[in-house]
C-alpha cells in the first residue's frame, strides 16, 4: 500500500464517530482472524502430508526427551489448537 493511499484512508477515518470506528476495528480483527485460521489450516495439512510422506519413505519420527530413550510418535495423537 502506498503512503498516499494510506494517508487518504486515515484522513477518511477522521470523519467517523466512535461507534463507526469500533465497528471498523471489529471487522478488521475478524478478517485478520479468518486469514490466520486459513493459513494455519494450510500449514497443518502440509505438516500431515509431510508426516505421511516421511512415514511412507520409512522414516520413524520419534520424540526424544532423554538421549537414550525415544518414543514413537503417531500423527493421530496430535491435536492442533488455534
SULJO-V679422 format. One record per residue. N is the residue number from 0. PHI is phi in whole degrees, 0 to 359 (none if undefined). Layout:
# SULJO-V679422
{{N;PHI} {N;PHI}}
This chain:
# SULJO-V679422
{{0;none} {1;283} {2;299} {3;293} {4;295} {5;297} {6;298} {7;296} {8;295} {9;297} {10;298} {11;292} {12;296} {13;298} {14;278} {15;275} {16;274} {17;302} {18;296} {19;295} {20;296} {21;299} {22;297} {23;297} {24;298} {25;300} {26;297} {27;297} {28;298} {29;296} {30;295} {31;297} {32;296} {33;298} {34;295} {35;296} {36;298} {37;297} {38;296} {39;296} {40;302} {41;296} {42;297} {43;296} {44;298} {45;298} {46;298} {47;296} {48;295} {49;297} {50;300} {51;297} {52;299} {53;295} {54;298} {55;297} {56;274} {57;90} {58;270} {59;270} {60;259} {61;232} {62;256} {63;244} {64;269} {65;241} {66;304} {67;278} {68;239} {69;226} {70;237} {71;296} {72;259} {73;232} {74;303} {75;287} {76;272} {77;267} {78;238} {79;245} {80;253} {81;211}}
